Amino acid sequence: MKYELSYDQERDLIIGRVEGNIDPAIVKAMASEFAELVSSSGCNKLLNDLRKAGITHSAIDIYSMPRIVDKLGLPIACRRALLVSDASKDFQFLETVSLNVGHQVRIFKDPELAIKWLEMYDSS
């Protein structure tokens, strides 16, 4: 599993890229780093490029992912756009369970639509 997160000051976005399989361990590592970037940059928008990533097929693991993010104390105002090549049922389930616990998360295939959604209620 390979991932990177960085703050794009020009667009005021945190950009994530993931290659490999997403599971609870990678969610914990990324969410921790994302929380640090939110704190240091003041930016609450994440464009997470998952087009080269898959997601675990375990419903229990997917169900746990939003709760892992909650434990790290990310502000509820954080908006996360998940950019996927295929909006599989597993990614759709992740979106649903995230929304159910109050997260602002959406899946997209089009990067421009994802960025527009992130900027729609821009608080900066």
GIKA-V922444 format. One line per field, one symbol per residue. ss: DSSP state (2 for helix, 1 for strand, 0 for the rest). psi: psi as a letter, one per 30 degrees, with the letter a starting at -180 (. if undefined). A space follows every 10 residues. Layout:
ss = ???
psi = ???
This chain:
ss = 0111111100 0011111111 1102222222 2222222222 2000111111 1111100022 2222222222 2000000011 1110000022 2222222222 0001111100 2222222222 0000
psi = kklkklkjee fhkkkkkkka kkleeeeeee eeeeeeeeee fgkgkkjjjg fgllkkgjee eeefeeeeee ffgkkffkkj kjjlfjilee eeeeeeeeef ggkikkklfj eeeeeeeefe hkg.
